[in-house]
Amino acid sequence: MSASIEADLSEDERAALELVRERGAIHQSEFWKELDVSSRKGSRLASKLEEAGLIEREQTVHDGNRTYRLEP
């Protein structure tokens, strides 16, 4: 089932998913910087991947800021 979901992902969403899978876990604040997208777009990408059941997104604090920890 996830293969068909992944087939429907945009190029940006695929790159985002690949980054999370490569890292095993990444903070959302680093995630959007690595993808070279705005924080807003990074947040939308993470939300979409979470809604599709491809990653888990857990609220956390990193470097004194609230963010999310993203995991495959």
C-alpha positions as CSV (number, residue, x, y, z in Angstrom):
1,M,0.0,0.0,0.0
2,S,2.7,2.5,0.8
3,A,4.3,1.9,-2.6
4,S,1.2,3.3,-4.3
5,I,1.1,6.2,-1.8
6,E,4.8,6.9,-2.6
7,A,4.1,6.8,-6.4
8,D,1.7,9.8,-5.9
9,L,4.3,11.9,-4.1
10,S,5.7,15.1,-5.7
11,E,9.4,15.4,-6.4
12,D,9.8,17.6,-3.2
13,E,7.8,15.0,-1.1
14,R,10.0,12.2,-2.4
15,A,13.2,14.1,-1.5
16,A,11.8,14.9,1.9
17,L,10.9,11.3,2.6
18,E,14.3,10.1,1.4
19,L,16.0,12.6,3.8
20,V,14.1,11.3,6.8
21,R,14.8,7.7,5.8
22,E,18.5,8.4,5.3
23,R,18.8,10.1,8.7
24,G,16.6,7.8,10.6
25,A,15.4,10.9,12.5
26,I,15.8,14.6,12.0
27,H,14.4,17.7,13.6
28,Q,12.0,19.6,11.4
29,S,14.0,22.8,11.8
30,E,17.0,21.0,10.2
31,F,14.8,19.2,7.7
32,W,13.6,22.2,5.8
33,K,17.1,23.8,5.8
34,E,18.6,20.6,4.3
35,L,15.9,20.5,1.7
36,D,16.6,24.2,0.9
37,V,12.9,25.1,1.3
38,S,11.1,27.7,3.5
39,S,10.1,26.6,7.0
40,R,6.5,26.9,5.8
41,K,7.0,24.5,2.9
42,G,9.0,22.2,5.1
43,S,6.2,22.1,7.6
44,R,3.7,21.3,4.9
45,L,5.9,18.5,3.4
46,A,6.3,17.0,6.9
47,S,2.5,17.2,7.5
48,K,1.7,15.6,4.2
49,L,4.1,12.7,4.8
50,E,2.7,12.2,8.3
51,E,-0.9,12.2,7.0
52,A,0.1,9.6,4.4
53,G,1.5,7.4,7.2
54,L,5.1,7.5,5.8
55,I,6.7,9.3,8.8
56,E,6.0,10.0,12.4
57,R,6.1,13.6,13.7
58,E,6.6,14.2,17.4
59,Q,6.7,17.6,19.1
60,T,10.0,18.3,20.9
61,V,12.4,21.1,21.9
62,H,15.7,21.4,19.9
63,D,18.3,24.2,20.6
64,G,15.7,25.9,22.9
65,N,13.0,26.0,20.2
66,R,9.8,24.0,19.8
67,T,10.0,21.9,16.7
68,Y,9.1,18.4,15.6
69,R,11.2,15.2,15.5
70,L,10.6,13.4,12.2
71,E,11.1,9.6,11.9
72,P,10.4,7.1,9.2
